[in-house]
Amino acid sequence: MSPPSGPEKRFFDALAAGRFEIQQCAACAKHVFYPRVLCPHCGSGELGWVAASGRGTVYSTTVVRRKPGDGGDYNVCLVDLAEGVRMMSRVAGVAPQDVTIGMAVKARIAEGLVEFTPA
């Protein structure tokens, strides 16, 4: 896998510096995630970076089953951020089967990635 470049690199560089940022279009004011070159809403190339609130709601969730020796089960979920974008992540700090649709969550940066904890 090649290293990230362009807007994706900018996103991961911010995470490495301890900042969770997403793009916002200067033309239509909508937020954008996953990082892009053009706004998927209006086609503008005027995408800037803003701090994400970190507040979200679990949209969907599943449990990935693994043997205990391989690290045990973990959660994978889609989270709707307060800014109106959806991202794939996980909810940490609770048993994977206890993550529920509609659960309020807040973001944190862990090991260079965004994960969520119950709000």
C-alpha positions in Angstrom: 0.0 0.0 0.0 1.4 3.4 -1.0 1.7 6.2 1.6 -1.1 8.7 1.6 -0.8 11.9 -0.5 -2.8 15.0 -1.1 -5.8 15.7 1.2 -5.5 12.2 2.7 -1.9 13.0 3.8 -3.0 16.3 5.3 -5.7 14.5 7.3 -3.3 11.9 8.7 -0.6 14.6 9.4 -3.2 16.5 11.5 -4.0 13.3 13.4 -0.3 12.7 14.1 -0.2 16.2 15.5 -3.2 15.4 17.8 -5.8 17.3 15.8 -9.0 15.8 14.3 -9.9 18.0 11.3 -12.3 17.6 8.4 -12.8 19.6 5.3 -15.4 22.3 4.8 -16.3 23.8 1.4 -15.9 27.6 1.2 -18.5 27.7 -1.7 -21.4 25.7 -0.2 -20.3 25.6 3.5 -20.9 21.8 3.7 -18.5 19.6 5.6 -16.7 16.8 3.7 -15.3 13.4 4.8 -13.3 11.4 3.5 -10.7 14.0 2.4 -11.1 15.0 -1.2 -9.8 17.5 -3.8 -13.3 18.6 -4.9 -16.5 19.1 -2.9 -18.9 16.2 -3.6 -21.8 18.5 -3.0 -21.1 21.4 -5.4 -17.9 20.5 -7.2 -15.9 23.4 -5.9 -12.1 23.0 -5.2 -12.3 25.5 -2.3 -12.0 22.9 0.5 -10.5 24.2 3.7 -9.8 22.4 7.0 -11.7 22.9 10.3 -11.6 21.3 13.7 -14.2 18.6 14.0 -16.4 18.8 17.1 -15.9 15.2 17.8 -19.5 14.7 18.7 -21.4 11.9 16.9 -24.1 9.3 16.9 -23.6 5.6 16.0 -25.5 5.0 12.7 -24.7 1.3 12.4 -22.6 -1.3 14.2 -21.3 -4.8 13.9 -19.0 -7.1 16.0 -16.0 -8.7 14.3 -15.4 -12.0 16.0 -11.8 -13.1 16.7 -10.2 -15.7 18.8 -9.0 -14.4 22.2 -5.4 -15.2 21.2 -5.8 -12.9 18.2 -7.0 -10.0 20.3 -10.7 -10.9 20.9 -13.8 -9.4 19.4 -14.0 -5.8 18.3 -16.6 -3.3 17.1 -16.8 -1.6 13.7 -19.3 1.1 13.3 -20.4 4.0 11.1 -20.7 7.3 13.1 -22.6 10.4 11.9 -20.7 13.4 13.1 -22.5 16.5 14.2 -21.1 18.3 11.1 -23.2 16.0 8.9 -20.6 13.6 7.6 -20.3 9.8 8.3 -17.2 7.9 9.0 -16.2 4.4 9.7 -14.5 3.8 13.1 -14.9 1.9 16.3 -16.2 2.6 19.8 -13.7 1.8 22.5 -14.3 1.6 26.2 -17.3 -0.7 26.1 -17.8 -4.4 25.1 -18.3 -4.6 21.3 -21.8 -6.1 21.7 -22.8 -3.1 23.9 -22.4 -0.6 21.1 -25.9 0.4 19.9 -27.4 2.3 17.0 -28.2 5.8 18.3 -25.5 5.8 20.9 -24.0 9.3 21.5 -20.2 9.1 21.1 -17.2 11.5 21.2 -14.0 11.2 19.2 -10.5 10.8 20.4 -7.3 10.1 18.6 -5.7 6.8 19.4 -2.6 5.3 17.6 -3.0 7.9 14.8 -6.6 7.0 14.1 -10.0 8.4 15.1 -12.0 6.2 17.5 -15.0 7.0 19.7 -16.0 6.5 23.3 -19.5 6.7 24.7 -20.4 10.4 25.4 
